[in-house]
Amino acid sequence: MSDVVNVKTASADELDAVPGLQGHGFEIVRYRGERGRFTDLRQLEEVPGLAGKVDGSRAALSVGEG
């Protein structure tokens, strides 16, 4: 995947396409819906099942405008 994915606006399918996040897109979108938009990529560590798994995906992610 060459495009950077904005975790503030991405769908579950878009997030599932990011290496290292496969199968976690739904949980990320649900967390975002319950807690509000992400302001920092470190917040992904709080999503159930992602603790310690996000570092390898950071280059493909952003929390830019959205």
C-alpha positions in Angstrom: 0.0 0.0 0.0 1.6 3.3 -1.1 -1.0 5.8 0.1 -1.0 7.2 3.6 -4.2 6.3 5.4 -5.8 8.9 7.7 -7.1 7.1 10.8 -9.5 10.0 11.4 -11.5 9.3 8.3 -10.6 5.8 7.0 -13.1 3.0 6.6 -12.6 -0.4 8.3 -11.6 -1.8 4.9 -9.0 0.9 4.3 -7.5 0.3 7.7 -7.5 -3.5 7.1 -5.4 -2.9 4.0 -2.5 -1.3 6.0 0.2 -3.9 6.7 0.1 -4.8 10.4 -3.5 -3.7 10.9 -5.2 -6.5 9.0 -8.3 -7.7 10.8 -8.3 -4.7 13.1 -10.1 -2.1 11.0 -13.5 -2.7 12.5 -12.1 -2.3 16.1 -10.3 1.0 15.1 -13.5 2.5 13.6 -15.5 1.4 16.6 -13.0 2.9 19.0 -13.0 6.1 17.0 -16.8 6.2 17.1 -16.9 5.7 20.9 -14.0 7.9 21.9 -13.7 10.5 19.2 -11.2 11.1 16.4 -7.6 10.3 16.9 -5.2 13.1 17.5 -2.0 11.1 17.8 -1.0 7.7 16.3 0.0 6.5 19.8 -3.8 6.4 20.6 -4.0 3.3 18.3 -2.2 1.4 21.1 -5.4 1.8 23.2 -7.5 0.0 20.6 -8.3 -3.6 21.8 -5.9 -6.0 20.2 -3.4 -3.4 18.9 -1.1 -2.8 21.9 2.4 -3.3 20.7 1.5 -3.9 17.1 1.3 -0.3 15.7 5.0 0.6 15.3 5.4 -1.2 12.0 2.4 0.6 10.5 3.1 4.2 11.4 4.7 5.1 8.1 1.4 4.2 6.3 -0.8 6.2 8.7 -1.6 9.8 9.5 -3.9 11.8 11.8 -4.1 14.7 9.4 -7.1 16.9 8.7 -10.3 15.1 8.4 
